[in-house]
Amino acid sequence: MITLSPTRPNRVEQSKSWVPPRVPKQANSGYSFELGGAVHFVFRGRTYRVNPLPWKEGQRLSDLYDRIQRASEEVAEGSKEEYRAALEQLPRFIWRNVQSSSPILRILRRVGVVRNPFKTASEGELISLLYFLSSCRMRSSVQLRPSQAANRSM
């Protein structure tokens, strides 16, 4: 038989009356998880993963995008060489910045067994991949600072 003294509180009663502290609901946690997340796409039946692009690769993508836009306007005038040269650089750029989702295919790619599937892509496929890559996230290790205004003497 257990007896409780009036000075010692009953622990069973205390545990029943204990209310856990209210934990605030997390907001926008999905967006913070997506910051470093990879984006997937399917090309000719295989799934590829695009990690956030490094700053320099993002600059190259932007330059390539601008070259293709300018050259596509010149195609109507009859000059196709610049457009073709810009499109020829695109498969190598895509292959360099994309990974296969399969670990086995990644190993075979490093060995050199798997070839660049984007080399045989049509013009429409390359343009749609260019638009897709330009909408992906880019990571930057560069801190943007405002440029210093030139000295003005009055």
C-alpha positions in Angstrom: 0.0 0.0 0.0 1.4 3.4 -1.0 0.5 6.4 0.9 1.2 9.9 -0.2 2.1 12.7 2.1 0.3 16.0 1.7 3.6 17.8 1.1 4.6 15.6 -1.8 2.4 16.1 -4.9 1.0 13.1 -6.7 3.1 12.7 -9.9 0.4 10.8 -11.7 -2.0 13.7 -11.3 0.7 16.1 -12.4 1.4 14.2 -15.6 -2.4 14.2 -16.5 -2.6 18.0 -16.0 0.6 18.7 -18.0 0.0 20.4 -21.3 2.8 20.3 -23.9 4.0 23.8 -25.0 2.4 25.0 -28.3 4.8 24.6 -31.2 4.4 27.3 -33.9 3.6 26.1 -37.3 6.4 26.4 -39.8 5.7 28.6 -42.8 7.4 28.5 -46.2 9.5 25.5 -45.2 9.0 24.0 -48.6 10.6 26.9 -50.4 13.7 26.6 -48.2 14.1 22.9 -49.0 13.8 23.7 -52.7 16.6 26.2 -52.7 19.3 23.5 -53.2 17.1 20.9 -54.7 17.5 19.4 -58.1 15.0 19.7 -60.9 14.2 16.7 -63.1 13.2 16.4 -66.7 12.6 13.5 -69.1 14.4 13.4 -72.4 13.8 10.6 -74.8 12.6 8.2 -72.1 15.4 8.9 -69.6 15.2 11.1 -66.5 17.9 13.7 -66.0 18.6 15.9 -63.0 19.7 19.5 -63.0 21.3 20.8 -59.9 21.4 24.5 -59.3 23.8 25.9 -61.9 27.1 27.6 -60.8 27.4 31.3 -61.4 29.8 31.0 -64.4 27.6 28.3 -66.0 24.6 30.6 -65.5 26.5 33.4 -67.3 27.4 31.0 -70.2 23.8 30.0 -70.4 22.6 33.6 -70.5 25.2 34.4 -73.2 24.2 31.4 -75.3 20.6 32.3 -74.9 21.3 35.8 -76.1 23.4 34.6 -79.1 20.6 32.2 -80.2 18.0 34.9 -79.9 20.0 37.4 -81.9 21.0 34.8 -84.5 17.4 33.6 -84.9 16.4 37.1 -85.9 19.2 37.0 -88.6 18.0 33.7 -90.0 15.1 35.5 -91.6 17.6 37.7 -93.4 19.5 34.6 -94.7 22.4 34.3 -92.3 22.3 30.8 -90.8 25.9 30.2 -89.8 25.8 32.1 -86.5 22.5 30.4 -85.5 23.9 27.0 -86.4 27.2 27.7 -84.5 25.2 28.7 -81.4 23.0 25.6 -81.6 26.1 23.4 -81.9 27.4 24.6 -78.5 24.1 23.9 -76.7 24.3 20.0 -76.6 27.7 20.1 -75.0 26.6 22.7 -72.4 23.5 20.7 -71.5 25.5 17.5 -71.2 28.0 19.2 -68.9 25.3 20.5 -66.5 22.9 17.6 -66.4 23.2 14.3 -64.6 21.3 11.1 -65.1 19.0 10.1 -62.3 20.4 6.5 -62.4 23.6 5.9 -60.5 24.6 3.2 -62.9 24.3 5.5 -65.9 26.3 8.2 -64.0 29.2 5.7 -63.5 29.0 4.6 -67.2 29.1 8.2 -68.2 32.3 8.8 -66.2 33.9 5.8 -67.8 32.9 7.0 -71.3 30.4 4.3 -72.2 27.3 6.6 -72.3 27.4 9.2 -75.0 25.9 12.6 -75.2 22.2 12.1 -76.2 21.7 15.8 -76.8 24.0 15.7 -79.9 21.2 14.1 -81.9 18.4 16.3 -80.6 16.4 18.3 -83.0 16.4 22.1 -83.1 13.0 22.2 -81.3 14.2 19.9 -78.6 17.3 22.0 -78.0 15.4 25.2 -77.8 12.9 23.8 -75.3 15.8 22.5 -73.2 17.4 25.9 -73.4 14.2 27.5 -72.1 13.9 24.9 -69.4 17.5 25.4 -68.2 17.1 29.1 -68.2 14.2 28.7 -65.7 16.2 26.5 -63.3 17.9 27.9 -60.2 21.4 29.2 -60.3 23.6 29.4 -57.3 26.0 32.2 -56.9 29.1 32.5 -54.7 29.4 36.1 -55.8 28.1 38.9 -53.7 26.5 41.6 -55.7 27.4 45.1 -54.5 26.2 48.4 -55.8 28.7 50.0 -58.1 30.4 53.1 -56.9 29.2 56.3 -58.6 31.7 58.3 -60.4 33.1 61.4 -58.8 31.2 64.5 -59.9 32.8 67.8 -59.5 30.4 70.8 -59.3 
